[in-house]
Every structure is written in C-alpha cells, then in structure tokens.
Amino acid sequence: MDSHELELNVCLTLRAASDLHVRVPVRFSYSDRDPYAVQATFHIAPGQVVHWMFARDLLDGGMQNAVGIGDVKVAPVESSWGRCFSIELETPDGYACLTGAVAPVSAWIAKTYEAVPAGCESAFLDIDRFLDEHSGR
C-alpha cells in the first residue's frame, strides 16, 4: 500500500491582543500512517515553533460548525474577507486564537479524504508499528 503524506502551508492570523493581530505561518500535515490525526506546526517567531496534533474530523467539522470541547476548538467565524474559521488552542500555560480562510484548508482536507476515506482509517493502521513508535521501545 502506497503511503500518503499531504501538507498545506498557509498563514493564519493570531490575535495577540484586542488590537494586535500577527500573521503566523502554519503547516498542516497529514499521513495515512496516523490516519485519524492532523498535525499543525505554528511558526510563531524565528526559532519558536509550536506543534499540535488533533483529529482530522475535528478540523473538517470546524469549517462548517463549532466543534471541540477540550484543548482544541474549531469554528466558522464571520469575516469581511470571506468564509473564515478559527482554531482556539488552550493549555494550562496559555491560550491562542488563530483565524484563516476556509477555502484552502477545506480543499486540503478533501485531499486527505481522497487518500484515506472517512470510515476506512482503521484499514491504514499498523498497530504493531504504532506501538513500537510510541512506546519508547
């Protein structure tokens, strides 16, 4: 089975304060080796990179409706520049809200579903390899 890895590079806007917005380069990554997850890499500042991993269906669902109840929430938002979404990230150490255009992210998510259709993710899992990679063996 061929491996599928897909990436999307976009800029999202980080609301740093009520009147301060900063453009943040973000790389979304998807691999059929972990078919349920999307990794987001936020390049906050030179030398400061933050990685988050969350469910692919959470990102997909958040393009249309508010979803998420924990550390990651995704929702459509009103914008004067077209259809947008927000990602809220929260940890005990801090909170961030980023916004961006729906179109490029939705198109990229569609490609991930072409690579691994919804409901077929378990067929792509290699449980033994996953356990080896995540158990520290």
Secondary structure per residue as TSV (DSSP state, phi and psi in degrees):
chain	resnum	aa	ss	phi	psi
A	1	M	-	360.0	127.5
A	2	D	-	-68.1	142.9
A	3	S	-	-85.2	138.9
A	4	H	-	-114.1	124.4
A	5	E	E	-130.8	128.0
A	6	L	E	-127.5	140.5
A	7	E	E	-131.4	151.7
A	8	L	E	-136.5	127.5
A	9	N	E	-108.4	121.8
A	10	V	E	-138.6	169.8
A	11	C	E	-111.9	131.3
A	12	L	E	-112.4	161.2
A	13	T	E	-104.3	121.8
A	14	L	E	-92.8	124.7
A	15	R	E	-86.1	100.4
A	16	A	E	-83.6	-25.8
A	17	A	E	-158.9	172.1
A	18	S	T	-57.4	-29.9
A	19	D	T	-118.9	11.9
A	20	L	E	-122.2	118.1
A	21	H	E	-123.0	133.5
A	22	V	E	-122.9	132.6
A	23	R	E	-77.2	131.2
A	24	V	E	-124.9	119.9
A	25	P	E	-67.2	134.3
A	26	V	E	-131.9	135.9
A	27	R	E	-113.6	118.3
A	28	F	E	-93.1	132.5
A	29	S	E	-126.3	143.2
A	30	Y	E	-139.6	137.6
A	31	S	E	-137.7	139.6
A	32	D	T	-70.9	-5.6
A	33	R	T	-73.7	-21.5
A	34	D	S	-134.3	71.5
A	35	P	T	-68.6	-12.5
A	36	Y	T	-90.7	-11.8
A	37	A	E	-115.8	154.1
A	38	V	E	-123.2	137.4
A	39	Q	E	-105.9	135.9
A	40	A	E	-116.8	127.9
A	41	T	E	-114.0	115.5
A	42	F	E	-101.6	121.6
A	43	H	E	-95.2	83.8
A	44	I	E	-66.2	-45.0
A	45	A	E	-156.4	165.0
A	46	P	T	-52.9	123.7
A	47	G	T	80.9	-1.2
A	48	Q	E	-119.2	102.7
A	49	V	E	-119.5	135.1
A	50	V	E	-120.5	130.8
A	51	H	E	-109.7	135.6
A	52	W	E	-131.9	144.1
A	53	M	E	-125.1	133.9
A	54	F	E	-151.8	172.1
A	55	A	E	-66.6	137.0
A	56	R	H	-59.4	-42.4
A	57	D	H	-68.7	-23.1
A	58	L	H	-66.7	-47.9
A	59	L	H	-63.0	-44.2
A	60	D	H	-62.1	-49.5
A	61	G	H	-62.0	-34.3
A	62	G	T	-69.9	-11.5
A	63	M	T	-72.4	-23.6
A	64	Q	T	-112.8	-34.7
A	65	N	S	-141.7	157.2
A	66	A	-	-69.2	126.5
A	67	V	B	-137.6	159.7
A	68	G	-	101.6	140.8
A	69	I	S	-133.5	-2.7
A	70	G	S	-113.4	-124.9
A	71	D	S	-72.6	-22.3
A	72	V	E	-125.7	127.0
A	73	K	E	-129.7	137.6
A	74	V	E	-129.1	137.7
A	75	A	E	-156.2	150.1
A	76	P	E	-69.4	148.5
A	77	V	E	-134.2	154.2
A	78	E	-	-73.2	139.3
A	79	S	-	-153.7	149.0
A	80	S	T	-78.4	-11.3
A	81	W	T	-107.1	29.8
A	82	G	S	105.2	-170.4
A	83	R	S	-67.9	124.4
A	84	C	E	-131.2	168.6
A	85	F	E	-139.6	163.8
A	86	S	E	-125.2	149.8
A	87	I	E	-120.8	121.7
A	88	E	E	-106.2	128.4
A	89	L	E	-120.3	130.9
A	90	E	E	-138.9	134.2
A	91	T	E	-135.0	171.7
A	92	P	T	-60.2	-20.9
A	93	D	T	-90.4	-12.2
A	94	G	E	169.8	-179.8
A	95	Y	E	-140.0	142.5
A	96	A	E	-143.3	143.6
A	97	C	E	-127.3	121.6
A	98	L	E	-118.9	145.1
A	99	T	E	-128.7	154.9
A	100	G	E	-165.9	174.9
A	101	A	E	-73.0	138.6
A	102	V	H	-69.7	-41.9
A	103	A	H	-51.8	-53.4
A	104	P	H	-67.3	-35.0
A	105	V	H	-71.3	-42.3
A	106	S	H	-62.3	-41.4
A	107	A	H	-63.2	-40.5
A	108	W	H	-67.1	-43.2
A	109	I	H	-60.2	-39.8
A	110	A	H	-58.0	-38.5
A	111	K	H	-65.6	-35.3
A	112	T	H	-66.6	-34.2
A	113	Y	H	-74.9	-24.0
A	114	E	H	-69.3	-39.9
A	115	A	H	-70.5	-43.8
A	116	V	S	-136.9	99.1
A	117	P	-	-61.3	148.5
A	118	A	T	-57.1	136.1
A	119	G	T	89.1	-10.7
A	120	C	-	-107.8	5.9
A	121	E	G	-57.2	-39.9
A	122	S	G	-63.4	-25.1
A	123	A	G	-68.7	-18.8
A	124	F	G	-96.4	-8.4
A	125	L	-	-79.9	132.4
A	126	D	-	-109.8	92.7
A	127	I	H	-57.7	-42.6
A	128	D	H	-61.6	-45.0
A	129	R	H	-64.2	-42.4
A	130	F	H	-58.7	-46.6
A	131	L	H	-64.0	-40.5
A	132	D	H	-61.6	-42.5
A	133	E	H	-70.9	-29.1
A	134	H	H	-109.6	1.0
A	135	S	T	-100.3	-8.7
A	136	G	T	81.1	12.6
A	137	R	-	-73.8	360.0
